[in-house]
Amino acid sequence: MKKTKKPVFQPLPGTFMMMGIIGFTISLIYSISGKLDLSWGVSFILVFLIIILASIKSMTPTGKI
């Protein structure tokens, strides 16, 4: 039986995580204050949360030392 290889994630630049955190914060503030419609705010928050999670996933070690 053939073993499947575990996918290797390339590290993302630090600016990617910074962009996700800043975008998440701005979207949250704007949607709470009412400057941004709630449906748009939730959509932006989800997108930036996915960006943050992707950058966290790329920071985890691959097991190779």
Backbone as JSON Lines, residues from 0, in Angstrom:
{"i":0,"aa":"M","n":[0.85,-1.18,0.0],"ca":[0.0,0.0,0.0],"c":[0.9,1.24,0.0]}
{"i":1,"aa":"K","n":[0.54,2.2,-0.81],"ca":[1.33,3.41,-0.96],"c":[0.98,4.42,0.12]}
{"i":2,"aa":"K","n":[2.01,4.98,0.76],"ca":[1.77,6.0,1.78],"c":[1.53,7.34,1.11]}
{"i":3,"aa":"T","n":[0.57,8.06,1.62],"ca":[0.34,9.41,1.11],"c":[1.21,10.39,1.88]}
{"i":4,"aa":"K","n":[1.76,11.33,1.14],"ca":[2.61,12.32,1.79],"c":[1.76,13.4,2.43]}
{"i":5,"aa":"K","n":[2.22,13.84,3.58],"ca":[1.56,14.94,4.28],"c":[1.86,16.24,3.55]}
{"i":6,"aa":"P","n":[0.87,17.09,3.33],"ca":[1.15,18.33,2.6],"c":[2.08,19.25,3.38]}
{"i":7,"aa":"V","n":[2.97,19.89,2.66],"ca":[3.92,20.81,3.26],"c":[3.44,22.23,2.97]}
{"i":8,"aa":"F","n":[3.28,23.01,4.02],"ca":[2.82,24.38,3.88],"c":[4.0,25.32,3.87]}
{"i":9,"aa":"Q","n":[4.05,26.18,2.87],"ca":[5.12,27.17,2.8],"c":[4.79,28.31,3.75]}
{"i":10,"aa":"P","n":[5.8,28.85,4.42],"ca":[5.53,29.96,5.35],"c":[5.09,31.21,4.6]}
{"i":11,"aa":"L","n":[4.08,31.87,5.13],"ca":[3.59,33.11,4.55],"c":[4.34,34.29,5.18]}
{"i":12,"aa":"P","n":[4.44,35.39,4.46],"ca":[5.15,36.54,5.05],"c":[4.39,37.12,6.25]}
{"i":13,"aa":"G","n":[5.13,37.8,7.11],"ca":[4.53,38.39,8.31],"c":[3.52,39.47,7.99]}
{"i":14,"aa":"T","n":[3.68,40.13,6.84],"ca":[2.74,41.18,6.46],"c":[1.36,40.6,6.16]}
{"i":15,"aa":"F","n":[1.31,39.31,5.77],"ca":[0.02,38.67,5.5],"c":[-0.8,38.58,6.79]}
{"i":16,"aa":"M","n":[-0.15,38.19,7.89],"ca":[-0.86,38.12,9.17],"c":[-1.21,39.51,9.67]}
{"i":17,"aa":"M","n":[-0.3,40.45,9.49],"ca":[-0.56,41.82,9.92],"c":[-1.76,42.4,9.16]}
{"i":18,"aa":"M","n":[-1.84,42.13,7.85],"ca":[-2.96,42.6,7.06],"c":[-4.27,41.97,7.55]}
{"i":19,"aa":"G","n":[-4.22,40.69,7.92],"ca":[-5.41,40.02,8.43],"c":[-5.89,40.59,9.75]}
{"i":20,"aa":"I","n":[-4.95,40.87,10.65],"ca":[-5.31,41.41,11.97],"c":[-5.86,42.82,11.84]}
{"i":21,"aa":"I","n":[-5.2,43.65,11.02],"ca":[-5.66,45.03,10.84],"c":[-7.03,45.05,10.15]}
{"i":22,"aa":"G","n":[-7.18,44.23,9.12],"ca":[-8.47,44.17,8.42],"c":[-9.59,43.66,9.31]}
{"i":23,"aa":"F","n":[-9.29,42.66,10.13],"ca":[-10.28,42.13,11.07],"c":[-10.7,43.2,12.06]}
{"i":24,"aa":"T","n":[-9.72,43.94,12.6],"ca":[-10.01,44.97,13.59],"c":[-10.83,46.11,12.98]}
{"i":25,"aa":"I","n":[-10.44,46.58,11.82],"ca":[-11.16,47.67,11.17],"c":[-12.59,47.24,10.81]}
{"i":26,"aa":"S","n":[-12.73,46.02,10.29],"ca":[-14.07,45.53,9.94],"c":[-14.95,45.41,11.17]}
{"i":27,"aa":"L","n":[-14.37,44.94,12.26],"ca":[-15.13,44.8,13.49],"c":[-15.57,46.16,14.01]}
{"i":28,"aa":"I","n":[-14.67,47.12,14.04],"ca":[-15.01,48.46,14.54],"c":[-16.06,49.12,13.65]}
{"i":29,"aa":"Y","n":[-15.88,49.03,12.34],"ca":[-16.83,49.67,11.42],"c":[-18.21,49.02,11.46]}
{"i":30,"aa":"S","n":[-18.26,47.7,11.63],"ca":[-19.57,47.05,11.66],"c":[-20.27,47.3,12.99]}
{"i":31,"aa":"I","n":[-19.52,47.41,14.09],"ca":[-20.14,47.7,15.38],"c":[-20.64,49.14,15.43]}
{"i":32,"aa":"S","n":[-19.85,50.07,14.85],"ca":[-20.25,51.48,14.91],"c":[-21.38,51.82,13.94]}
{"i":33,"aa":"G","n":[-21.65,50.95,12.99],"ca":[-22.74,51.19,12.05],"c":[-22.3,51.86,10.76]}
{"i":34,"aa":"K","n":[-21.01,52.12,10.59],"ca":[-20.52,52.72,9.35],"c":[-20.54,51.71,8.21]}
{"i":35,"aa":"L","n":[-20.53,50.44,8.55],"ca":[-20.55,49.36,7.58],"c":[-21.76,48.48,7.87]}
{"i":36,"aa":"D","n":[-22.49,48.13,6.81],"ca":[-23.67,47.28,6.98],"c":[-23.26,45.97,7.66]}
{"i":37,"aa":"L","n":[-24.15,45.42,8.47],"ca":[-23.82,44.24,9.27],"c":[-23.47,43.03,8.4]}
{"i":38,"aa":"S","n":[-24.19,42.84,7.3],"ca":[-23.88,41.69,6.43],"c":[-22.51,41.83,5.77]}
{"i":39,"aa":"W","n":[-22.17,43.05,5.35],"ca":[-20.83,43.29,4.79],"c":[-19.77,43.13,5.87]}
{"i":40,"aa":"G","n":[-20.06,43.6,7.07],"ca":[-19.11,43.5,8.17],"c":[-18.81,42.06,8.52]}
{"i":41,"aa":"V","n":[-19.83,41.23,8.6],"ca":[-19.63,39.81,8.91],"c":[-18.83,39.14,7.79]}
{"i":42,"aa":"S","n":[-19.13,39.5,6.55],"ca":[-18.39,38.91,5.43],"c":[-16.91,39.28,5.48]}
{"i":43,"aa":"F","n":[-16.62,40.56,5.71],"ca":[-15.22,40.98,5.81],"c":[-14.52,40.34,7.0]}
{"i":44,"aa":"I","n":[-15.22,40.24,8.12],"ca":[-14.63,39.63,9.31],"c":[-14.28,38.16,9.03]}
{"i":45,"aa":"L","n":[-15.17,37.44,8.35],"ca":[-14.88,36.04,8.02],"c":[-13.68,35.91,7.09]}
{"i":46,"aa":"V","n":[-13.59,36.78,6.1],"ca":[-12.46,36.73,5.16],"c":[-11.15,36.98,5.88]}
{"i":47,"aa":"F","n":[-11.12,38.01,6.72],"ca":[-9.88,38.32,7.42],"c":[-9.56,37.27,8.48]}
{"i":48,"aa":"L","n":[-10.57,36.63,9.05],"ca":[-10.33,35.54,9.99],"c":[-9.7,34.34,9.27]}
{"i":49,"aa":"I","n":[-10.16,34.05,8.06],"ca":[-9.57,32.98,7.27],"c":[-8.11,33.29,6.95]}
{"i":50,"aa":"I","n":[-7.82,34.56,6.64],"ca":[-6.44,34.97,6.38],"c":[-5.57,34.76,7.61]}
{"i":51,"aa":"I","n":[-6.08,35.12,8.78],"ca":[-5.32,34.95,10.02],"c":[-5.08,33.46,10.3]}
{"i":52,"aa":"L","n":[-6.11,32.64,10.11],"ca":[-5.95,31.2,10.36],"c":[-4.97,30.56,9.38]}
{"i":53,"aa":"A","n":[-4.97,31.02,8.13],"ca":[-4.02,30.49,7.15],"c":[-2.6,30.85,7.52]}
{"i":54,"aa":"S","n":[-2.4,32.06,8.02],"ca":[-1.04,32.45,8.39],"c":[-0.59,31.73,9.66]}
{"i":55,"aa":"I","n":[-1.51,31.42,10.57],"ca":[-1.16,30.64,11.76],"c":[-0.81,29.21,11.35]}
{"i":56,"aa":"K","n":[-1.57,28.66,10.42],"ca":[-1.32,27.3,9.95],"c":[0.05,27.2,9.28]}
{"i":57,"aa":"S","n":[0.44,28.23,8.57],"ca":[1.74,28.19,7.89],"c":[2.89,28.36,8.87]}
{"i":58,"aa":"M","n":[2.63,28.84,10.08],"ca":[3.69,29.0,11.07],"c":[3.96,27.72,11.85]}
{"i":59,"aa":"T","n":[3.04,26.77,11.85],"ca":[3.22,25.54,12.62],"c":[4.36,24.72,12.04]}
{"i":60,"aa":"P","n":[5.16,24.08,12.88],"ca":[6.29,23.3,12.37],"c":[5.83,22.08,11.57]}
{"i":61,"aa":"T","n":[6.64,21.68,10.61],"ca":[6.29,20.55,9.76],"c":[6.76,19.22,10.33]}
{"i":62,"aa":"G","n":[7.5,19.25,11.41],"ca":[7.99,18.02,12.02],"c":[9.42,17.72,11.64]}
{"i":63,"aa":"K","n":[9.96,18.43,10.66],"ca":[11.36,18.24,10.26],"c":[12.25,19.18,11.08]}
{"i":64,"aa":"I","n":[13.3,18.62,11.63],"ca":[14.23,19.44,12.42],"c":[15.6,19.37,11.78]}
